[in-house]
Amino acid sequence: MDLEETKLPGVGLRHDFTTARGRRIGVISTRGGERELLVYSQDDPDACHAVVDLDGDEAEVLAELLGQPRVIERLARLREQIEGLATEGIYLEDGSPYVGRTLGDAAVRSRTGASVVALVRNGEVIPSPAPSQEFRSGDKIVVVGTQEGVRATADLLHNG
């Protein structure tokens, strides 16, 4: 299946694909985190038949329902598109002061400027983990930010 990606300057990204039955579907991802689900007209593939606005929570629920196995791959592509953005998977080891504590306890964003965008546990991706998400030894914490922010997050998670 071909997935078309279009940069929308000042807005975000649009991803479009055509289903096996010939229906064109798209998603606009804004910089603010909102999503628009686009269903194009069957008569005119450039015209939208319907647009569904989704807030962050709604988009997350829809993604979970549809499955989200390529989160890490897409983050890597996003890093290539935005200069100065770093994405890193940081493994939490037994000695970490955050094993058994929550993402909220770590306060990564306010302390380092980087954002935790996913957690990988036993091969399962947990996108956009909630502040109440508890860390376990062996978790891979996926962080996005400046290189300095990502390094600071690794230091924080390893040393406290």
C-alpha positions as CSV (number, residue, x, y, z in Angstrom):
1,M,0.0,0.0,0.0
2,D,1.3,3.4,-0.9
3,L,1.2,6.1,1.8
4,E,1.6,9.6,0.5
5,E,3.0,12.1,2.9
6,T,2.6,15.9,2.3
7,K,4.2,18.6,4.3
8,L,1.7,21.4,5.1
9,P,3.9,24.4,6.0
10,G,2.8,26.0,9.2
11,V,0.2,23.3,9.8
12,G,1.8,19.9,10.0
13,L,1.6,16.7,7.8
14,R,-1.0,15.1,5.7
15,H,-0.9,11.3,5.1
16,D,-3.2,9.8,2.3
17,F,-3.7,6.3,1.0
18,T,-6.2,4.5,-1.1
19,T,-8.0,1.4,0.2
20,A,-8.1,-1.9,-1.7
21,R,-11.7,-0.9,-2.7
22,G,-10.6,2.4,-4.1
23,R,-11.6,4.7,-1.3
24,R,-9.1,7.5,-0.6
25,I,-8.5,8.3,3.1
26,G,-6.3,10.9,4.7
27,V,-5.2,12.2,8.1
28,I,-3.9,15.7,8.8
29,S,-1.7,15.9,11.9
30,T,-1.3,19.4,13.1
31,R,1.7,20.8,15.1
32,G,-0.8,21.3,18.0
33,G,-1.6,17.6,18.2
34,E,-5.0,17.7,16.6
35,R,-6.0,15.3,13.9
36,E,-8.4,15.5,11.0
37,L,-9.7,12.3,9.5
38,L,-10.4,12.9,5.8
39,V,-12.7,10.8,3.6
40,Y,-12.4,11.9,0.0
41,S,-15.3,11.9,-2.4
42,Q,-15.5,8.8,-4.7
43,D,-16.3,11.0,-7.6
44,D,-13.5,13.5,-7.1
45,P,-10.4,12.2,-5.3
46,D,-9.3,15.8,-4.5
47,A,-12.6,16.8,-2.8
48,C,-13.4,15.7,0.8
49,H,-16.7,13.9,1.3
50,A,-16.3,14.1,5.1
51,V,-13.9,15.6,7.7
52,V,-13.8,14.3,11.3
53,D,-12.0,16.6,13.8
54,L,-10.3,14.6,16.5
55,D,-8.7,15.9,19.7
56,G,-5.6,14.2,21.1
57,D,-7.5,11.7,23.2
58,E,-9.9,10.8,20.4
59,A,-7.0,10.3,17.9
60,E,-5.3,8.0,20.5
61,V,-8.4,5.9,20.9
62,L,-8.8,5.5,17.2
63,A,-5.2,4.7,16.7
64,E,-5.4,2.0,19.4
65,L,-8.5,0.5,17.7
66,L,-6.8,0.4,14.4
67,G,-3.4,-0.7,15.7
68,Q,-0.3,1.3,15.8
69,P,2.7,-1.0,15.1
70,R,4.8,1.5,13.2
71,V,5.1,4.3,15.8
72,I,8.8,4.1,16.2
73,E,9.4,3.9,12.4
74,R,7.3,7.1,11.9
75,L,9.1,8.9,14.6
76,A,12.4,8.2,12.9
77,R,10.9,9.7,9.6
78,L,9.7,12.7,11.6
79,R,13.2,13.2,12.9
80,E,14.5,13.4,9.4
81,Q,11.9,16.0,8.5
82,I,12.6,18.4,11.3
83,E,16.1,19.7,11.7
84,G,17.4,19.8,15.3
85,L,14.9,17.2,16.5
86,A,16.3,14.1,18.2
87,T,14.5,10.8,18.9
88,E,16.0,8.2,21.2
89,G,14.9,5.0,22.9
90,I,16.2,5.0,26.4
91,Y,16.2,1.6,28.3
92,L,15.3,1.7,31.9
93,E,17.6,-0.6,33.9
94,D,17.2,-2.2,37.4
95,G,19.3,0.5,39.1
96,S,17.1,3.4,37.8
97,P,15.5,5.4,40.6
98,Y,12.3,5.5,38.4
99,V,11.7,1.8,38.2
100,G,8.3,1.4,39.9
101,R,7.6,5.1,39.7
102,T,5.4,7.0,37.2
103,L,6.1,9.2,34.2
104,G,4.5,12.0,36.2
105,D,7.1,11.4,39.0
106,A,9.9,11.8,36.5
107,A,8.5,15.2,35.2
108,V,10.7,14.7,32.1
109,R,9.1,17.5,30.0
110,S,9.4,20.2,32.7
111,R,12.9,19.1,33.8
112,T,14.6,18.5,30.4
113,G,12.4,20.0,27.7
114,A,12.1,16.7,26.0
115,S,8.8,14.7,25.6
116,V,8.1,11.0,26.2
117,V,6.1,10.0,23.2
118,A,6.0,6.2,23.6
119,L,6.9,3.4,25.8
120,V,7.9,0.0,24.5
121,R,7.3,-2.9,26.9
122,N,7.8,-6.6,25.9
123,G,7.4,-5.6,22.2
124,E,4.2,-3.7,22.8
125,V,4.1,0.0,22.0
126,I,2.3,2.2,24.4
127,P,1.9,5.5,22.5
128,S,1.6,8.8,24.4
129,P,1.8,7.2,27.9
130,A,-0.2,9.0,30.6
131,P,1.5,10.6,33.6
132,S,0.2,7.7,35.7
133,Q,2.1,5.1,33.5
134,E,4.4,3.2,35.8
135,F,7.9,2.4,34.6
136,R,9.3,-1.1,34.8
137,S,12.8,-2.4,34.4
138,G,13.5,-3.2,30.7
139,D,11.1,-0.6,29.4
140,K,12.3,1.4,26.4
141,I,11.2,5.0,26.8
142,V,11.0,6.8,23.4
143,V,11.9,10.5,23.8
144,V,11.8,13.4,21.4
145,G,13.4,16.7,21.8
146,T,16.7,18.5,21.2
147,Q,19.8,16.4,21.4
148,E,20.6,18.2,24.7
149,G,17.1,17.4,26.1
150,V,17.3,13.8,25.1
151,R,20.7,13.4,26.8
152,A,19.4,15.1,29.9
153,T,16.4,12.7,29.9
154,A,18.7,9.7,29.7
155,D,20.8,11.1,32.6
156,L,17.6,11.7,34.6
157,L,16.2,8.2,34.0
158,H,19.5,6.5,34.8
159,N,20.7,8.6,37.7
160,G,17.7,10.6,39.1
